Amino acid sequence: MAAALEIDAIDFGYPGHGPVCRGLSLALQEGEIGCLLGPSGCGKTTVLRCIAGLEPVDGGEIRLHGQVVSRRGRTAPPEQRRVGFVFQDYALFPHLSVADNVGFGLRGLDAAQKKARVDELLAAVGMPAAGTRYPHELSGGQMQRVALARALAPRPQLLLLDEPFSNLDVELRERLSLEVRAILKRLGATALLVTHDQHEAFAMADCVGVMNAGAIEQWDTPYSLYHRPATRFVADFVGEGVLIDTERGGRDVSLLLRPDDVLHDDASPLKAEVLKKAFRGAEFLYTLRMDDGNVVLSLVPSHHNHAVGERIGIRMDVEHVVSFPR
């Protein structure tokens, strides 16, 4: 059975600006939520535009449920792709009510069928009584829900979300990303999100592709990206941690240590000096200097409140040994 979305080694570049995507590949199964994660300018949104049919590819193929929709010299128009798009700025029509916004893309339904579908989607996004309101009466989170409902209304075979929570404050962003994931899973939707925020990516996605300079460095589960990064870039971009130069098996390597690999232990003979501390509510993130001069990070329950300059006991508990050639 063909995947819902298959991107096979696509290349894309704007004339005079060099490549934006280079041999990029990924696959999403029916009902999966994927994410492209990376810094600004790495090509994430361009990939979405290629999938939607808004940009042609210079090489490779894009397939939706086994059908080729993009290859060099052939680009199926957006309206033939059954792809929904949720934009960063919501893109709601200010002169239309919430119900009319959600129903805008519905074609071939009579008035009763259209109303039933709109009511179904507004209930699904937790806004059953909002149909008569207008966009200017809504909060940012509510507008994003309406934008999601509108994109889902025509039953797209794939939903694309372009930095959908970037206009929201951090607390709302984290809560809404979990809620949107629950909505998409409940409806069985297949979706691809782009973001530069790893917390958003990890909260929403089943699989995440870390992008760098137009290519995916690793396509994997959030757990594996954090604990088993395939490249130095992924190790540095995902989560917090430090690379310690050492020798392993006769080779000079850099060993990845995450904050959860370095445990505070008063009884340990290994000591480190507190250089910095960041209070995070339940935990402190300590920056520690060991006697050999290496600096490591450690997450410590916040009732262990040590002063900068104090020496504390630590021990290593490295479950996933990750190293890169120095």
N, C-alpha and C positions, 0 to 999 in steps of 0.2 A: 504494500500500500504506500502510495506516494506521501511524502511529508506535506503539511499544509503550506510551508514556505521552504524553498530551497534556493540558496544563493550559491552559485558555482563559479568561483574565481573571477569575480567581476572587476573590471578596471573602469575608472571614470576620471576625467580631468576637464577643467575649463580651459578653453583655448588661451594660450599665453601664460597660464598659471601652473602648469605642471600637473602631475597626478594628484587626485584627491583620495581615490580608493585604488589599492594595489592588490590584485589577486585575492580579494576578500570572499570568504566562504562561510556559510552557516546553514543549519537546518532547524526548523521548528516543527514539532509534531502537532497534530490536532489537539487543541485544548491547552497547549503549553504557553507560558508567558516567558518571553526572552527579553534581554536587555543588552544594548550596546552602551558600554561605560567607558568614558575617557575624557581627557582634558578638552577644553574649547579648541576648535580648529583641527581636530583629528579626523573629521569626515563623518561623524555620526549622523547628522541631519541629512547629509547628502545621500547616505545609504537609504534612509527612509524615502527621500524624494525619488530615488531610482525605483524602489519597490512600488511606490504609488503611481509610477508612470509619468512623473513630472520632469524627469531627466532621462536621456538615453544612456545606455552603457556603451563603453568603447570596446569591451571584450567580456567574455564569460556569459553566463545566463542567469536569469531569474525565473523560477517556476513556481506557480501557485497551484497546488493539488495536481502536480504533474504536467501542467500546461505551461509552455514557454510563453512568458509575457514580455520579456526583454532579452534581446541579444543584439550584437552589432548589426545595425541596419534595419532592425525591426523593434518597434516599441508599441505594444498594445495601449490604446488610450486609457486614461484613468477610469472613465465610466464603464469600461468593460472588465475591470479587475475585481470589482466587489471588495474594495479596500476602504475601510473607515479611517479617518484621520482626526486626532485630537491635538489641537494646536496649543502652543505655549500661552498665547494671549486669549484663549477660549474661542474667539471669533464668533461670538453670538450676535444675532441681529438685534440691535437695540430697540427697533420699532415693533418687534414681534413679541408676543407673550411667550412664556416658558413652553407652553404646550405647542404653540406654532413653531418655535425653534426646534423642538424635538421632532415634530412631524414634518419638517421642511423637506427632508430627502425621501419621504415615502411616496411611491408612485404606484398606480394601478390598484389602489384600495378605495373602497367607498368610505363615506364619512364615518360610519359606525366602526368599520374595521380599523380605520386610521386612529380614531379616538381610543379604541381598545389597545392598540399597540403603544400609543403615547402613554396611556394610563399604566400599562404594564411596565414600561421602562422607567417612568417616574417613581413607581413603587419600588422597582429594583434598585434605584440609586438613593432610596430613602427620602424622597420628596413627593409623596403622593398628593399633597394638597397645594402644590406650588404652581399648577398649570396656568392660573390666571395672572400670575405675577409677571413682572418685566425684569430684564437683566439688571437695570440700575437699582432694583430693590433687593438684590441678592448679595451675599458675601462672596469673597473669592472662592472659598471652598464649595459653595452652592453653585456658582457659575461653572466650576470645573465639573461638577456632577451633571449639570445640564448638558455641557459639551460632550461628556461621555455618553449620556443617554441619546443625544442626537446622532452621534457616530454609530451607536449600536442599533438604532431603530431599523435601518434597512437590512439587518441581519448580514453584515459583511462577513466574508470568509477569513478576513484578517483585519485586525485593528492596529493602527500605528499611533504611538503617543510620543510627541516631540517635547521633551522637557516639561511635562504637563503640570508639575507642581512648583516650578521655579519662581512664580510670582507670589507664593504663599510663605508665611513665616515658618520657621523650622518646626515648631511643635505641631502645627496644622499639617505640614508637609508629611511628617512621619505618620500621623494618624490617618490622613487621607490615603496615603500609599497603601497601607494595610487594608483599608476599607475598599479601595478600588480593586485590589487583588481579590478580595472575597467576592465582590460583585462579578468580576470576570470569570472566576472559577465557578460560581453558582450558575452563570449563564453558559458555561462551556466554551467561552470565547478563546480564540487564538490571538495573541497580541505580541507586539514588539515595541519596546520602550527605548528611548534614548535619554541619557542623563549624564551629568558629570558628578552626581552625588552618590557615593557608594552605599550610604545608608538607605537611600531610596531604591537603588538597584537590588540590594539584598532583601529589603522588605517585600518587594513585588515579584521578583523574577525567579523562575525555576532554573534557568540557565543564563549566564552573563558572559558577554564577550568583551574583554578589555581591549580597547582600540588604542593604537599609537601610530601616528603618521599614516593613516589610511589603511592600516592592516589590523587584523585581529591577532593579538599575541597569545591569547588563550580563551577558549570557549568552554566553560565548565560550570559546575554548581558553585554557588557562593562559598560553601564550606571548603571546597577544593581550592578555589582562588585564594582564600585566606591562608589555609594550612599547607597547600601544595602548589605554590605559584611556579609557573613553568619558566619564567624569565625574570631578570632583575627588575625590568620595568613594572611587571605585574606585582612583584614583591614590594616595590616601593610605592606603587599607586594605591594598592589595596591594603587597608588596615594601617596600623602603626607598627614600627619595628626598627631594628638596626641590623646592619651587616657587619659582622666581626671577622676580621682577617685572621685565619688560623691555618693549620695543616691537618689534612684528613687523608689517610691512606697514602701518605707520601706525596700528596699534591697540595699546592697552595690554593686555598679556597676562601670564599667569603660565606660565613655561616649566618643564616637568618634567625634572629631571635625576636619573637613577638613579646609584648608586655605580659601575656599570660604564660610564657615560658619561664619567667623569672619570678620566683615566689619569695615572699618575705618570711623568714624563719629565724626567730631570735636565738634558737639553739645552734644555728649553723656556724661553723668556724669561718666560712667565707663572708667577708664583710665588704660593704660598699658605702661610699659617701653620697648623701643626698645633695644633688646639685640644684634641682628644681622640683616643684610639686604643683600639681594642678588638681583642684578639688572638683570632683564630678558627682557629688551627692553621696552615693553608696560607696564610692571608691576614690582614692587618690591615684593619679598617674605620676609616679616618681621617675625622675631622670637621675640615674645613679652612675657614679664613677667607681670602677673597680680598681684594685691595687695595681693591675697591669696597665692602667690608663684607659682601657676600653670603657665606653659609655653605653649603658643599656637602659631599657625602660621596664617598669614593673607596675602592674595594677594591684593595689593593696586595699583591702577593706578600710573604709574611712575612719574607723575607730582606732586605727594605728596611725596616729597623727604625729609624724616625726618632723623635726625642724631641719631647715636647710643647713648643711654643714655637719649634721649628725651622721654617725656611721651605724648602719643596721646590718643584720644578718640576712643573707639571701642564699637560695639554692636553686639550681637549674632543674626544670622538669620539662624536658623537650620531648614531646610525643612524636612530632613530625620533624625529622631532621631534613632541613632544606639547605642546600649549599650550591654555590655557583662558582665556576672557575674565577680566580682572582684576576 
